[in-house]
Amino acid sequence: MPNTVSLKDISEKTPLFNREEEHNEKIPILDVQGLKKYYPVKKPFGQIRGEKRSVKAVDNVSFRLYEGETYGLVGESGCGKSTIGRTLLRLIEPTAGKAIYKNKDLFELTGENLREVRQELQMVFQDPYSSLNPRKRIGQTLEEPLTIHSIGTKKERTEIVMEILNKVGMQTDHYYRFPHELSGGQRQRIGLARSLVVNPKIIIADEPVSALDVSIQSQVINLLQELQEDLQLTYLFIAHDISIVRYISDRIGVMYLGNLVEEAPADSLLATPLHPYTQALLSAVPLPNPLVKKERIILKGEIPSPLSPPPGCVFHTRCPSAMNVCKMEAPEKKEMSSNHFVSCHLYR
Ligand code: SF4
């Protein structure tokens, strides 16, 4: 019988993969504190000489990820949720803040330390086609991360890739195919396989099903859930569609214009959404029974520019419940019930 190398073997050989670590669910696996990402604007129209302006893509966002959970980050396009994912992986550099992982600040790591941590934090991108190299066969694409992280021999890498292909529901002959020979759903499975091949602990899934047909979306979501259980993964699931986020998430964070405005366990958020923006998002989710009517909250106006966000509460220009104080003071984050946080002056 030939010697085969499995992900489990690799885990045991490599300290980074050790899943036997003592797990205390009260200790977050990732603790994001005061994350800011500002993009300086060089020559904005109407700029006063000497004035520095910036686009506030993410403004002072804090949240925690606990091992084995799915944290859903939801909000309109441009609210900064994808920027958070990319910043955590250091694909873009943060302006300020910390992201504590294994007692180290991800934003301070360099060189070999950063490379090692990147093995444990992986990303699944929205568009599976553009995230795969069209000139490389699937096998080559999947083996690349293993080569970068010096995992296994050539033969062992091939065996790991075959095992992962099997895990994501693909056939071993897909190893020899090119991306254009696969369907959208299959390509996203390959995107998922590429992130799993180095045996990560945290997957940042950035709109992983938005580009897929509705029928395929549920397959990929179910696959994500199966893999999470099987491989003890922690997900940061980023999406604009709250109906998908609520299906997969244990906890949900709602973002608006670079700010985290509400955060709660999924059940609590769905049963009692507190922030007017969350209420509007949830009112747009269709009910399975067409005979049951619910009031749809239509938000007026466009999302303001992050280059000049409104003073006070950033949502006040569209909020149906806005008060005078909302135009002047930014609301503080308050805990209204167990782990249910909201930033809104309605809850003083
Ligand atoms: Fe609306 Fe004011 Fe609450 Fe902002 S703080 S969401 S404007 S009520």
Residues whose N, C-alpha, C, O or C-beta is under 5 A from the ligand:
A	BS01	SF4	P276 C313 F315 H316 C319 S321 A322 M323 C326 P331 S343 C344 H345 L346
